[in-house]
Amino acid sequence: MRSMGRAFLVLGTALVVANGAHAQGAHEARRAYFEAVAGHFGLPPNEVTILADWEIAPDEIPAVLFVAGQAGVSPEALVALRRAGLSWGELVVRYRISASALHVPVRDQAPAGALQDAYDRYRSTPVGEWSGIRLRHEEVVALVNVRVIAETLGMSAEEVIGRTGSVGSYVELFAQLSR
């Protein structure tokens, strides 16, 4: 009975240590992702960290900065609108940001993973009519993240898009691809 108690104690300790290591790894991945996002947009890393403190998902921070830059509005205003319930699809329409500004070039026959529907719409619409393409919330977030990650890591967009379905977040994807 005592050996069973010791086994539970050892197993419990191992789980606590493993969870602590995972949390530390997740914190480091988030820090590295924020630094990459900050570098991409020419900001100090602490400004990106401040955005994260405003209760917006880390994956959405590149979208905040991209749309703010394209629309000439403050990131704070965009975060307030997101918190009020507007999607990124609605925000790019509101600020007249065309689907062409969000487009990340890939070969026509390249698989587009989670962005397949968006790329099908791009491919079936003449470039001059891309302003009529309506992107969904998750497509805006994904397109901006693919651009940021590919340019930051010096990879092709196709390489990044090909891995989008393998992880739960762009923070995790950046961590995987930067190893």
Secondary structure, 3 states (H helix, E strand, C coil): CHHHHHHHHHHHHHHHHHHHHHHHHHHHHHHHHHHHHHHHCCCCHHHHHHHHHCCCCHHHHHHHHHHHHHHCCCHHHHHHHHHCCCCHHHHHHHCCCCHHHHCCCCCCCCCCHHHHHHHHHHHHCCHHHHHHCCCCHHHHHHHHHHHHHHHHHCCCHHHHHHCHHHCCCHHHHHHHHCC
